[in-house]
Amino acid sequence: MAGIDFASEELLAFDLHPAHRLYLARRYGLQGVDWIDTPICILLSTPLVRYYQDSTDNLDFELYMIIATAKESIATVRKRFGTHPPFPSNFDNGPFCNQHTTCKKVWFEKWFFGILRRIHHPSEPFPLALIPKTLTDMDHRGMNAECKQFVLNWLQDDCTHVQKEEELIQETIATIRNLFK
Ligand SMILES: [Zn+2]
């Protein structure tokens, strides 16, 4: 299948609509990340209204439903952060801190202005998996450094919602790769 491989390399140079890429991947058995994983990620982060005519020609109903259902689950996970800023509910095991009210205040302010706005950005959705790294790099002046580290560890290890979006994306890729076999 060297010819197909060569042609697929050439085709990637064009800016093909992600739905069209998936169509070609299925039709010609193209397995590359650029043909399956990347277009799925793009479709999952693009609002349905912006799929255009091209997608309806190239996505069959089954594929469309898999993607639409995953989008719905992802939207639910993202919305949850709007009402529930992640913070360890039981801080008893955390570092001793005599200014913890201030820590919380700084944390929630930074969350609201630095993260939540990005999560709800209408055109450039911020991947939830980037939350821990973004918060690590953020200046939480006024917050006890040990408390910050404690919350970051908790976010990484125990806050399942932060990883949920990435899990849903990977599940969707696996489902579609299976469908294309
Ligand atoms: Zn504190």
Boltz pocket constraint, residues with backbone or C-beta under 6 A from the ligand:
constraints:
  - pocket:
      binder: B
      contacts: [[A, 95], [A, 97], [A, 98], [A, 99], [A, 100], [A, 101], [A, 103], [A, 104], [A, 144], [A, 147]]
      max_distance: 6.0
